[in-house]
């Protein structure tokens, strides 16, 4: 007879049978505890009041749980988590990541699994400190590389306007040393100097945007609305360049979680590049549809296209196929879509136009687990209990 079938009949068992059942229960308890303590993941069992009923060795080490943990609240060790909401879900929760500082700094990933009918939950914890730190190190290294490239590009870009500004100021100085200066020539030099100052300001602002991108402000977003607003903003430039716009999109596209302002900036850069590539006029086609749990957008032009040898350089800072371009625009485009979890690809050939294909995953509408900083921070030592800890 199995243990689970024996338990309801314990009260009516004879002493000898009861002794056998208890001995078997103790053996199985020890067996499962050995398994739980052998794995590297931390395991907690908590009740509906968030009290810890069980912890394995890995959880004890990760969180600094004392030996006498009976009825201690999990909120004492994993702070900054909306436990009420997680417990009310009564289903496997999404993964969470948080930084804990006691007993030592760790980055821990965890999620909840409902267990039984008594409102108990299993908390599964994984120490991802090494993985997290390696990723952070790679990102910092990449950021340093990009900053160096941007700085070198800025130094190169500002050279010409500074030189022009200096020459115009020299001309003005000479004019005002004359007895009868030509005011029209002076005004022209001033206009050119002002234009160069505006050009410098634009270069510096673009550099700062690329260097310190704003954090995403996510909200339910209809991509069609963002595109329509972008086209409306650019209507005069589109008309002046004799470009016809053809829109082909589904009437009922699902919402995605996105930052409309940053998407608008990305679309603006793509569309502006497209209409500038159609010097003698042409057609800009924008298609948008839902496919395979994604919203797929295609922005195509009938312009000059991009030569194959330049395709791999498009998103590098300060690479541009235009004489007056600086390449920062497409770098910003790539970053915005990457941060939205979207996939970006380009189809082009010299003389045959260019298409930007952007695929937005629909699952981004799920609730975001992490705050903008990237993870929760539990910086209070377990000994410093709060009111919530004393439940």
C-alpha positions in Angstrom: 0.0 0.0 0.0 1.4 3.4 -1.0 2.1 6.1 1.6 -0.6 8.6 0.3 -3.2 5.8 0.7 -2.0 5.0 4.2 -2.1 8.4 5.7 -6.0 8.8 5.9 -6.1 5.4 7.8 -3.3 6.1 10.3 -5.7 6.4 13.3 -7.1 2.9 12.7 -3.8 1.2 12.2 -2.3 -1.3 14.5 0.9 -0.2 16.3 3.1 -2.5 14.2 1.7 -1.2 10.9 1.9 2.4 12.2 5.5 1.9 13.1 6.2 0.6 9.6 4.4 3.6 8.0 6.2 6.2 10.1 9.5 4.5 9.4 8.8 4.6 5.7 7.6 8.2 5.8 10.8 9.2 7.6 12.9 7.4 5.0 11.1 9.1 2.1 11.4 12.5 3.8 15.1 12.1 4.2 15.4 10.9 0.6 13.6 13.9 -0.8 15.5 16.3 1.5 18.8 14.8 0.2 17.6 15.5 -3.4 16.5 19.0 -2.6 19.8 19.8 -0.9 21.9 18.4 -3.7 20.6 20.8 -6.4 22.1 24.2 -6.9 18.7 26.0 -7.1 17.2 27.4 -4.0 13.8 26.0 -2.9 11.4 27.6 -0.5 7.9 26.5 0.5 5.7 29.3 1.7 2.1 29.5 2.9 -0.6 31.9 1.8 0.6 34.3 4.6 4.1 34.4 3.1 5.6 32.4 6.0 8.5 30.0 5.2 7.6 26.4 5.8 10.7 24.8 4.2 14.0 25.9 2.7 16.8 23.8 1.2 20.6 24.4 1.7 21.0 26.5 -1.5 18.2 28.9 -0.4 19.7 29.1 3.1 23.1 30.1 1.5 21.6 32.5 -1.0 19.4 34.4 1.4 21.1 33.9 4.7 18.1 32.2 6.2 18.8 31.1 9.9 18.5 27.5 11.1 15.5 28.5 13.2 13.4 29.8 10.3 10.0 28.5 11.4 7.2 31.0 10.4 9.7 33.7 9.3 8.1 35.7 6.5 9.7 35.5 3.0 9.4 39.3 2.8 12.3 39.5 5.3 14.7 38.0 2.7 13.2 38.9 -0.7 12.2 42.6 -0.3 10.6 44.9 -2.9 8.4 42.2 -4.4 4.6 42.6 -4.8 3.9 39.3 -3.1 0.1 40.0 -2.7 -0.3 40.2 -6.5 1.9 37.1 -7.1 0.0 35.0 -4.6 -3.4 36.1 -5.9 -2.5 34.9 -9.4 -2.5 31.3 -8.2 -0.5 30.3 -11.3 3.2 29.9 -12.2 4.5 33.5 -12.1 6.8 35.1 -14.6 10.5 35.2 -13.7 11.8 38.0 -11.5 15.3 39.2 -11.0 16.6 41.1 -8.0 19.8 42.1 -6.3 20.3 41.1 -2.7 23.1 42.5 -0.6 23.0 40.1 2.4 24.7 37.8 3.3 26.6 38.8 0.2 25.8 40.5 -3.1 23.9 38.2 -5.5 21.7 38.6 -8.4 18.9 36.1 -8.0 16.2 35.0 -10.5 13.1 33.4 -9.0 9.5 32.5 -9.7 6.5 31.0 -7.8 4.8 27.7 -8.4 1.4 26.9 -6.7 1.6 23.7 -4.6 -1.4 21.8 -3.3 -4.8 23.0 -2.2 -3.7 24.7 1.0 -2.5 27.9 -0.7 1.2 26.9 -0.5 3.8 28.0 -3.0 7.2 26.8 -4.0 9.7 29.6 -4.7 12.5 28.5 -7.0 15.7 30.6 -6.9 18.7 30.6 -9.2 21.9 32.5 -8.6 22.7 34.3 -11.9 25.3 36.7 -10.5 28.1 35.5 -12.7 25.9 35.5 -15.8 24.6 39.0 -15.0 28.0 40.5 -14.3 29.5 39.1 -17.5 26.6 40.6 -19.5 27.0 43.9 -17.7 30.7 43.8 -18.4 30.1 43.1 -22.1 27.6 46.0 -22.3 30.0 48.4 -20.5 32.8 47.4 -22.9 30.5 47.9 -25.9 29.4 51.2 -24.5 33.0 52.3 -24.1 33.8 51.2 -27.7 30.8 53.2 -29.1 31.6 56.2 -27.0 35.1 56.2 -28.4 33.8 55.9 -31.9 31.3 58.7 -31.3 33.9 61.0 -29.8 36.2 60.4 -32.7 33.4 61.1 -35.1 32.3 64.3 -33.3 35.9 65.5 -33.3 36.0 65.0 -37.1 32.5 66.4 -37.7 32.9 69.7 -35.8 36.2 70.4 -37.6 34.6 71.9 -40.8 32.0 74.1 -39.2 34.5 75.4 -36.6 36.9 76.2 -39.4 34.2 78.0 -41.4 33.1 79.9 -38.3 36.6 81.0 -37.6 37.0 82.3 -41.2 33.8 84.2 -41.1 34.7 85.8 -37.8 38.0 86.8 -39.3 36.3 88.4 -42.3 34.0 90.3 -39.9 36.9 91.5 -37.9 38.7 92.9 -41.0 35.5 94.5 -42.3 35.0 96.5 -39.1 38.6 97.6 -39.2 37.8 99.3 -42.6 36.6 102.9 -42.6 33.6 102.2 -44.7 32.7 98.5 -44.2 30.2 96.8 -46.6 27.3 96.0 -44.3 25.7 93.5 -46.8 28.9 91.5 -46.8 29.0 91.7 -43.0 25.4 90.4 -42.8 26.2 87.5 -45.1 29.2 86.5 -43.0 27.0 86.7 -39.9 24.4 84.5 -41.5 27.0 81.9 -42.5 28.5 82.0 -39.0 25.0 81.5 -37.5 24.4 78.5 -39.8 27.7 76.9 -38.7 26.7 77.5 -35.0 23.4 75.7 -35.7 25.2 72.9 -37.4 27.5 72.5 -34.4 24.5 72.5 -32.1 22.9 69.8 -34.2 26.0 67.6 -34.2 26.4 67.9 -30.4 22.7 67.2 -29.7 22.8 64.1 -31.9 26.0 63.0 -30.1 24.3 63.4 -26.7 21.2 61.5 -27.8 23.3 58.6 -29.0 25.5 58.7 -25.9 22.7 59.1 -23.3 19.5 57.5 -24.8 16.3 58.2 -22.8 14.8 55.2 -20.9 11.7 53.7 -22.5 8.3 55.0 -21.3 6.2 52.0 -22.1 2.4 52.2 -22.7 -0.2 50.4 -24.8 0.5 51.7 -28.3 -1.1 51.4 -31.7 1.6 51.4 -34.3 -0.7 52.7 -36.9 -1.3 55.9 -34.9 2.4 56.4 -34.4 3.0 56.1 -38.2 0.2 58.4 -39.1 1.5 61.1 -36.7 5.0 60.7 -38.1 3.7 61.1 -41.7 1.5 64.1 -40.7 4.6 65.8 -39.2 6.6 65.2 -42.3 3.9 66.0 -44.9 5.5 69.2 -46.2 8.9 67.6 -46.7 7.2 64.6 -48.4 5.2 67.0 -50.7 8.2 69.2 -51.5 10.2 66.1 -52.7 7.3 64.9 -54.9 7.0 61.6 -53.0 3.7 59.6 -53.0 2.9 57.7 -49.9 1.0 54.3 -50.1 -0.2 52.8 -46.8 -1.4 49.2 -46.6 -2.1 48.1 -43.0 -4.7 46.1 -41.1 -7.6 48.0 -39.7 -7.4 46.3 -36.3 -3.8 45.8 -35.4 -3.3 44.7 -31.7 -1.6 47.0 -29.3 2.0 46.6 -28.3 3.8 47.9 -25.2 6.1 50.6 -26.5 7.4 54.2 -26.2 5.5 56.2 -28.8 7.9 59.1 -28.7 11.0 57.0 -29.4 9.2 55.0 -32.1 8.2 58.2 -33.8 11.8 59.3 -33.8 12.9 56.0 -35.3 10.2 56.1 -38.0 11.1 59.7 -38.7 14.7 58.8 -39.4 13.8 55.8 -41.6 11.2 57.8 -43.6 13.5 60.8 -43.9 16.3 58.6 -45.3 13.8 57.1 -47.7 12.5 60.3 -49.2 16.0 61.8 -49.4 17.0 58.7 -51.4 14.3 59.6 -54.0 15.8 62.8 -55.3 13.5 63.0 -58.3 10.4 61.9 -56.5 9.1 58.4 -56.0 6.8 56.1 -53.9 7.1 55.4 -50.2 5.1 52.3 -49.3 4.3 51.4 -45.7 2.8 48.0 -45.0 1.8 46.7 -41.5 0.1 43.4 -40.6 -0.1 40.8 -37.8 1.7 37.5 -38.5 2.9 34.7 -36.3 2.4 36.5 -33.0 4.2 39.6 -34.4 3.4 42.8 -36.0 5.5 43.0 -39.2 6.1 46.4 -40.7 7.8 47.1 -44.0 8.8 50.6 -45.1 10.0 50.7 -48.7 11.2 53.4 -51.1 11.9 53.5 -54.8 15.2 55.3 -54.3 18.8 54.7 -55.2 19.2 51.7 -52.9 22.3 50.7 -50.9 25.3 48.9 -52.4 26.0 45.5 -50.9 29.4 46.5 -49.6 27.8 49.2 -47.5 25.0 47.1 -45.9 27.0 45.9 -43.0 28.2 49.4 -42.1 24.7 51.1 -41.9 24.4 51.2 -38.2 28.0 52.2 -37.4 28.4 55.7 -36.0 29.4 58.3 -38.6 28.9 56.0 -41.6 26.6 57.6 -44.1 25.9 57.2 -47.8 25.0 60.9 -48.0 27.6 63.7 -48.2 25.9 65.7 -45.5 25.0 62.7 -43.3 26.6 61.6 -40.1 25.2 58.1 -39.6 23.9 58.7 -36.1 20.2 58.6 -37.2 20.3 54.9 -38.1 22.4 54.1 -35.1 19.5 55.5 -33.0 16.9 53.6 -35.1 18.7 50.3 -34.4 18.9 51.0 -30.7 15.2 52.0 -30.3 14.0 48.8 -32.0 16.4 46.6 -30.1 15.2 48.0 -26.8 11.6 47.3 -27.9 12.5 43.7 -28.5 11.9 44.2 -32.3 13.9 42.5 -35.1 15.2 44.8 -37.8 16.3 43.8 -41.2 17.1 45.6 -44.5 16.6 44.6 -48.1 18.3 46.7 -50.7 20.3 46.7 -53.9 21.9 49.6 -55.8 19.4 51.4 -57.9 16.5 49.2 -56.8 15.2 50.9 -53.6 15.4 49.9 -50.0 13.0 48.2 -47.5 13.2 48.3 -43.7 11.4 45.3 -42.1 10.6 45.6 -38.4 9.0 42.8 -36.5 7.5 43.7 -33.1 6.7 40.7 -30.7 3.1 40.9 -29.4 4.2 39.3 -26.1 5.7 42.7 -25.1 2.2 43.6 -23.9 2.6 41.3 -20.9 3.2 43.1 -17.6 6.7 44.2 -17.2 8.2 42.4 -14.2 11.3 44.6 -13.6 11.5 48.3 -12.9 13.4 50.5 -15.2 16.6 50.0 -13.2 16.6 46.4 -14.4 16.1 44.5 -11.1 14.8 44.9 -7.6 17.3 45.9 -4.9 17.0 44.4 -1.4 19.5 46.5 0.6 18.2 46.0 4.1 19.9 43.4 6.3 17.5 40.6 7.5 18.0 41.7 11.1 16.3 45.1 10.4 12.7 43.9 10.4 9.9 46.0 9.1 6.2 45.8 10.1 5.6 43.6 7.1 8.4 41.2 8.3 6.6 40.6 11.6 3.4 39.2 10.1 
